[in-house]
Amino acid sequence: MATPVRIFPVSLWTPTPAPWPRGNTTAAPEAKCVFNEEFKFILLPVSYSIVFVVGLPLNSWALWMFICRMRPWNATTTYMVNLALSDTLYVLSLPTLVYYYADRNNWPFGTGLCKIVRFLFYANLYSSILFLTCISVHRYMGICHPIRSLKWVKTKHARIICVASWLVVIICLIPNLIFVTTSSKGNTTLCHDTTKPEDFDHYVHYSSSVMALLFGVPFLVIVLCYCLMAKRLCKSSFSSPGLRTPSYKRRSIRMIIVVLAVFAICFVPFHITRTLYYTSRYFQADCRTLNIINFTYKITRPLASINSCLDPILYFMAGDKYRGRLRRGAAQRLRPVPTLDLVLVSPFTEGSHISHVTPGTGTAHGGGGC
């Protein structure tokens, strides 16, 4: 009985066989390994359509709220604005992918747009991770080091960190623009998610480095921050069991739950299955193993996109300010909303942002509007 030869698909999303990428070769004779990927031609168009239909209005509404109803911004709002901008740019690219997979891997939009669409996916993925990390560190400083945070977690520092985060993501993803390309196969044009098969070994090394830097390190930072925050919050609760938990601590607990849920649903499964997929390709696993790993990887790919729909939940749950103005904005549209002459003092509120009411007019000063 002939030993099966292992031949790999041309593209990450292509069910037809093609030669293995060169690099780690074995002495075993080659045979054919065809992936059954019919499920993706239903799964991906449907899931990306849902993310587009839900994510675009949610993030557009969030950007409108941040820009028109919540100025000037504090540090947390600055991170959330950049997060919403990243999500909006990504969901705008999804109609092209819906068409691509609905047309069974046929890309009619050219190589340049293929590179941009693939770039936007990873730019959104890693910028979201970095901004969620920034929000988490900001809350950690406010809870565990409230005095020190007054000096280090100001809005101007948040702006600098956001610019630095965008630069890091863009610089790290420039090689991705070079690797990603299109190729013709019969009457169809493929838009490779990784690269051409002959360059796959180099892509694995590059992608692994980016994943370690932009996912591994931030994930460890978030886990460490939340462990220390949970320890501090539990200690405070035990020391004064009869007192009501302060509002800023409740917001922090809600934020911990939402961010961990985003990582557990969107980022961790995707990076685990992608690592397994790339590793199995690189070391030429047997055909059955490849099919199983390929199936799980394709399922988690849409999960990585769902973060664009889950992030607005973070805006709603993380702060009473956003939640209150969201309700008022939905009820009264653009009509000015009177506010009280109160200052909310918490480890997360910067003293420079104070809203005052002019006596007798009910007009608030210190906010923003469009």
C-alpha positions in Angstrom: 0.0 0.0 0.0 1.4 3.4 -1.1 2.5 5.8 1.6 0.4 9.1 1.4 2.3 12.1 0.1 1.8 15.4 1.9 0.9 18.2 -0.4 -0.4 21.5 1.0 -2.9 24.0 -0.2 -1.7 26.9 -2.3 -3.4 29.4 0.0 -4.4 29.5 3.6 -8.0 29.6 2.4 -7.7 27.3 -0.6 -9.1 23.8 -0.5 -7.2 22.6 -3.5 -3.8 20.9 -3.1 -0.4 22.4 -4.0 3.2 21.6 -3.2 4.6 21.9 0.3 6.6 25.0 1.0 10.3 24.4 0.9 12.3 24.4 4.1 11.9 21.6 6.6 11.7 18.5 4.3 11.5 14.9 5.3 12.5 11.7 3.7 9.0 10.4 3.4 7.6 10.2 -0.1 5.1 12.9 -1.1 1.4 12.3 -1.5 -1.8 14.3 -1.8 -3.6 16.0 1.1 -6.8 17.8 0.1 -8.6 20.0 2.6 -12.4 19.9 2.8 -13.1 23.6 3.2 -16.6 23.9 1.8 -17.8 25.1 5.2 -15.8 28.3 4.9 -17.7 29.5 1.9 -20.7 29.8 4.2 -19.1 30.5 7.5 -16.9 33.4 6.5 -19.3 35.4 4.4 -22.1 35.0 7.0 -19.8 35.8 10.0 -18.1 38.8 8.3 -21.5 40.1 7.2 -22.8 40.0 10.8 -19.6 41.7 12.1 -20.0 44.5 9.5 -23.7 45.0 10.1 -23.3 45.1 13.9 -19.8 46.6 14.2 -20.1 49.5 11.8 -23.1 51.3 13.5 -21.8 50.5 17.0 -18.3 51.9 16.4 -19.6 54.8 14.3 -22.0 55.7 17.2 -19.1 55.4 19.7 -16.9 57.7 17.6 -19.7 60.2 17.4 -20.2 60.1 21.1 -16.5 60.5 21.8 -15.9 63.3 19.4 -19.2 65.3 19.8 -20.4 64.6 23.3 -17.5 63.7 25.5 -14.8 66.3 24.9 -12.3 67.1 26.3 -11.0 63.6 26.6 -9.3 62.0 29.7 -6.7 59.3 29.3 -9.1 56.4 29.2 -11.3 58.1 26.6 -8.3 58.7 24.5 -7.5 55.0 24.4 -11.1 54.2 23.7 -11.3 56.6 20.8 -8.3 55.0 19.1 -9.8 51.6 19.8 -13.0 52.6 18.1 -11.2 54.1 15.2 -9.2 50.9 14.6 -12.4 48.8 14.7 -14.2 51.2 12.3 -11.4 51.0 9.7 -11.4 47.2 9.9 -15.1 46.7 9.5 -15.1 49.0 6.5 -12.9 46.4 4.7 -15.2 43.5 5.4 -17.5 43.8 2.4 -14.6 42.9 0.1 -13.9 39.7 2.1 -17.6 38.8 2.1 -17.6 39.0 -1.7 -14.3 37.1 -1.9 -15.4 34.1 0.1 -19.0 34.1 -1.3 -17.4 33.9 -4.8 -15.4 30.9 -3.6 -11.9 32.5 -3.3 -12.1 34.8 -6.3 -10.5 38.2 -5.7 -11.3 40.8 -8.4 -10.1 43.9 -6.6 -6.4 43.8 -7.4 -3.2 43.1 -5.5 -3.0 46.5 -3.8 -6.4 46.2 -2.1 -5.7 42.6 -1.2 -2.6 43.8 0.7 -4.6 46.6 2.4 -7.4 44.4 3.5 -5.1 41.8 5.0 -3.1 44.6 6.6 -6.2 46.1 8.2 -7.1 42.8 9.8 -3.8 42.4 11.6 -3.6 46.2 12.3 -6.9 46.0 14.0 -6.0 42.8 15.8 -2.8 44.1 17.4 -3.8 47.7 17.9 -6.8 46.5 19.8 -4.6 44.3 22.0 -2.3 47.3 22.7 -5.1 49.7 23.5 -6.8 47.3 25.7 -3.5 46.8 27.5 -3.1 50.5 27.9 -6.6 50.8 29.4 -5.8 47.9 31.7 -2.5 49.4 32.9 -4.3 52.8 33.4 -6.9 51.2 35.7 -4.2 49.2 37.4 -2.3 52.4 38.3 -5.5 54.0 39.5 -6.3 51.2 41.9 -2.9 50.0 43.1 -1.0 53.3 42.9 -3.6 56.1 43.1 -1.1 58.8 44.2 1.5 57.9 41.6 -1.2 57.7 38.9 -2.0 61.4 39.3 1.4 62.2 37.8 1.8 59.5 35.2 -1.7 58.8 33.7 -2.5 62.2 32.2 -4.2 62.8 28.9 -1.0 64.1 27.2 0.8 60.8 28.2 -2.1 58.8 26.7 -1.8 60.7 23.4 1.9 59.9 23.2 1.3 56.3 24.0 -1.4 56.0 21.4 0.8 57.5 18.7 3.6 55.1 19.8 1.3 52.1 19.7 0.2 53.0 16.1 3.8 53.4 15.0 4.8 50.0 16.5 1.9 48.2 14.9 2.5 49.8 11.5 6.3 49.2 11.6 5.8 45.6 12.6 3.2 45.0 9.9 5.2 46.5 7.0 6.7 43.1 6.1 3.1 41.7 5.9 2.4 44.1 3.1 5.4 42.6 1.2 4.5 38.9 2.0 0.7 39.2 1.1 0.1 38.9 -2.6 -2.4 37.5 -5.1 -2.0 34.6 -7.5 -4.0 33.2 -10.4 -5.4 29.7 -10.3 -7.4 28.8 -13.4 -10.1 31.4 -13.8 -9.9 32.7 -10.2 -7.5 35.0 -8.4 -6.5 34.2 -4.9 -5.8 36.8 -2.2 -3.3 35.0 0.1 -3.7 35.6 3.8 -0.1 34.6 4.5 2.1 34.5 1.4 3.0 32.3 -1.6 3.9 28.7 -0.7 7.6 29.2 -1.5 7.9 32.0 1.0 5.9 30.4 3.8 8.9 29.4 5.9 10.1 33.0 6.1 6.5 34.1 6.8 6.3 31.7 9.8 9.4 33.2 11.4 8.2 36.7 10.9 4.6 36.1 12.0 5.8 34.2 15.2 8.0 37.2 16.1 5.2 39.7 15.7 2.8 37.5 17.7 5.2 37.2 20.6 5.8 41.0 20.6 2.3 42.2 20.0 0.2 39.5 21.6 2.4 37.5 24.0 3.9 40.5 25.9 0.6 42.5 26.2 -1.3 39.4 27.3 1.2 38.8 30.1 1.0 42.4 31.2 -2.8 42.3 31.3 -2.9 39.1 33.3 -0.4 40.5 35.8 -2.3 43.8 36.1 -5.6 42.1 36.7 -4.2 39.7 39.2 -2.8 42.6 41.2 -6.0 44.6 40.8 -8.1 41.7 41.9 -5.9 41.2 45.0 -6.2 44.9 45.9 -10.0 45.0 45.3 -10.6 41.8 47.4 -8.4 43.1 50.2 -10.4 46.3 50.3 -13.7 44.4 50.4 -12.6 42.2 53.2 -11.2 45.1 55.3 -14.6 46.9 55.2 -17.3 44.3 54.5 -20.2 46.5 55.5 -19.4 49.4 53.2 -20.8 49.8 49.7 -18.1 49.2 47.0 -17.1 52.6 45.5 -18.3 53.3 41.9 -14.8 53.4 40.4 -14.1 49.9 41.8 -17.3 48.6 40.4 -16.3 50.1 37.0 -12.9 48.4 37.3 -14.5 45.1 38.0 -16.7 45.4 35.0 -13.8 46.4 32.9 -11.8 43.4 34.0 -14.7 41.1 33.1 -15.2 42.6 29.6 -11.5 42.7 28.7 -10.9 39.2 29.8 -14.0 38.1 27.9 -12.6 39.8 24.7 -9.3 38.0 25.1 -10.9 34.7 25.9 -13.3 34.8 23.0 -11.4 36.7 20.3 -7.6 36.7 20.8 -6.5 33.6 22.7 -8.3 31.0 20.5 -7.2 32.6 17.3 -3.5 32.8 18.3 -3.5 29.3 19.7 -5.0 27.7 16.6 -2.9 29.9 14.2 0.2 28.8 16.0 -0.8 25.1 15.7 -1.7 25.6 12.1 1.6 27.3 11.1 3.6 24.7 13.1 1.8 21.8 11.5 2.5 23.2 8.1 6.1 24.0 8.9 6.9 20.5 10.2 4.7 18.8 7.7 2.2 17.0 9.9 0.1 14.1 8.6 -2.9 14.9 6.5 -5.5 14.0 9.1 -3.9 16.3 11.7 -3.7 19.1 9.2 -7.4 18.8 8.3 -8.4 19.0 12.0 -6.1 21.9 12.8 -7.1 23.7 9.6 -10.8 23.4 10.5 -10.4 24.8 14.0 -8.2 27.6 12.7 -10.8 28.7 10.1 -13.5 28.7 12.8 -11.5 31.0 15.1 -10.6 33.4 12.4 -14.1 35.0 12.5 -13.8 35.1 16.3 -10.9 37.4 16.0 -13.1 39.8 14.1 -15.9 39.8 16.7 -13.7 42.1 18.9 -15.0 44.9 16.7 -18.5 44.3 18.1 -17.5 43.6 21.7 -15.3 46.6 22.2 -18.3 49.0 22.3 -19.5 47.0 25.3 -16.3 48.0 27.1 -17.1 51.7 26.5 -20.6 51.3 27.9 -19.6 49.3 31.0 -16.2 50.9 31.9 -17.5 54.4 32.8 -20.7 56.0 34.1 -19.8 59.1 32.0 -20.1 57.3 28.7 -23.1 55.4 29.8 -25.0 58.5 30.9 -24.2 60.5 27.8 -25.1 57.5 25.6 -28.6 57.4 27.2 -29.0 61.2 26.9 -27.7 61.2 23.3 -30.1 58.5 22.3 -33.0 60.3 23.9 -32.3 63.9 22.9 -29.9 63.6 19.9 -28.0 66.8 19.5 -29.9 68.9 22.1 -27.5 70.3 24.8 -27.8 68.4 28.1 -27.5 70.3 31.4 -25.1 68.9 33.9 -24.5 69.4 37.6 -21.6 71.5 39.0 -20.0 68.4 40.5 -16.5 67.0 40.3 -16.1 63.2 40.3 -13.0 62.4 42.2 -11.6 58.9 41.6 -8.2 57.4 40.7 -9.3 57.5 37.0 -10.6 61.1 36.7 -8.1 63.8 35.8 -8.5 66.9 37.9 -8.1 69.1 34.8 -11.5 68.0 33.4 -14.1 69.7 35.4 -17.6 70.7 34.2 -19.3 73.8 35.6 -22.8 75.0 35.3 -23.4 78.7 34.8 -25.9 79.8 37.4 -29.3 80.5 36.1 -28.6 79.1 32.7 -28.1 75.4 33.2 -25.3 75.5 30.5 -22.3 73.3 31.1 -18.8 74.5 30.3 -15.9 72.2 29.8 -17.5 69.6 27.5 -17.6 69.3 23.7 -20.0 69.1 20.9 -20.5 68.9 17.2 
